[in-house]
């Protein structure tokens, strides 16, 4: 994400009030293809976390066409 982007989020949050902000950070956009815990090195709670992240992002935003499948 980078310093510039996170600084912008910080300023925007200060402007609208933290109570009016929800931030969800994901390894990639689950609207384009699913988040999957596919490594044995992932902690056992990764599947549940990815499910929560996916649900939150889908609830907050419109559907995005898949970059991988063009759907």
C-alpha positions, 0 to 999 in steps of 0.5 A: 500500500505504501506510506502515501496511501496510508497517510491519505487514509489517516487524513480522510479518517480524521476528516470524517471521524473514525466512527464513520470509517471501516478499513479492510485490508486483504492480500488481493481483491476477493471480488476478482478471485477468492482468497484461499489459505492454500499453504500448510505454512498459513496459520489455522485461522487463515481460512476464517479470517479470509472468509471475514475479509471477503464478506466485509469487502463484498458488503461494502463495494460493488461487484468487480469483473474478474481480471483473471477470467473476464467475468 
